[in-house]
Amino acid sequence: MVLLLATIVGAAALALRLYFVLPVFSRRQRSTADVRKRKGKAVPSATQKMLCIVLGSGGHTAEMVRLLSGVDLDRYNRRLYIVGDSDVLSLDQIGVLESGRDGEREEYFVGRVPRSRRVGQPWLTTPMSVLQCFRQVIRLMYQHFPDAVLCNGPGNCVVVCVVVTLARVLGIKQIPIIYVESFARVKTLSLSGKF
């Protein structure tokens, strides 16, 4: 069983490496994300930094909005928000957060991914959901290559962190992960934090 799992992981890592290295896959398309641009002064591409922000539903989104109030968003003038495909609340919060921004030319992208595990979903069907989320997150990361990832514990952040770690291990890009545990967790780590 362990040998089979190691073979599958090795094959997946090799396929991912080939996907990022081979020139046949070098065309980058932005069809999976909504693009929002701001008017203003042009920012030289060398100073553009992209921050990937993983939003969950409900409390995770509210906590992330509070966290983002302390982040220098002028430094990260490009932002990728990763949101669950059924999460309408987070989309509204992104609109509110980004509508208050002004100044330099900025842009943000909203990438919608399938949830890695829905509330009440049987554990037997979870691996298939995780694979669907994994495939979409790989596509978003390949299209946008963020400079940092900020997450606070929704289920999809585990998948994002695995993809970022794979990119680091395979030598594609060193992307720091900034993980802030949920404010509700006082004594123990959440399942996402344990991973």
HUZI-V125674 format. One record per backbone hydrogen bond with DSSP energy under -0.5 kcal/mol. NH is the residue of the N-H (numbers start at 1). CO is the residue of the C=O. Records with the same first field share a line. If there is no record, write none. Layout:
BEGIN
NH=CO, CO
END
This chain:
BEGIN
5=1
6=2
7=3
8=4
9=5
10=6
11=7
12=8
13=9
14=10
15=11
16=12
17=13
18=14
19=15
20=16
21=17
22=18
25=22
26=23
29=27
33=30
34=110
36=108
38=106
47=44
48=44, 45
51=78
52=148
53=51, 80
54=52, 150
55=53, 82
60=57
62=58
63=59
64=60
65=61
66=62
67=63
68=64
69=65
70=67
71=68
73=71
75=72
76=72
77=75
78=49
79=107
80=51
81=79, 109
82=53, 80
83=81, 111
85=113
87=84
88=86
91=87
92=88
93=89
94=90
95=91
96=92
97=93
98=94
99=95
100=96
101=98
105=41
107=77
108=36
109=79
110=34
111=81, 109
112=32, 110
113=83, 111
121=118
125=122
126=122
127=123
129=125
130=126
131=127
132=128
133=129
134=130
135=131
136=132
137=133
138=134
139=135
140=136
141=137
142=138
143=139
144=140
145=141
147=50
148=50
149=176
150=52
151=178
157=154
158=154, 155
159=155
160=156
161=157
162=158
163=159
164=160
165=161
166=162
167=163
168=164
169=165
170=166
171=168
172=167
173=167
175=173
176=147, 174
178=149, 176
179=177
180=151, 178
181=179
185=182
186=184
194=190
195=191
END
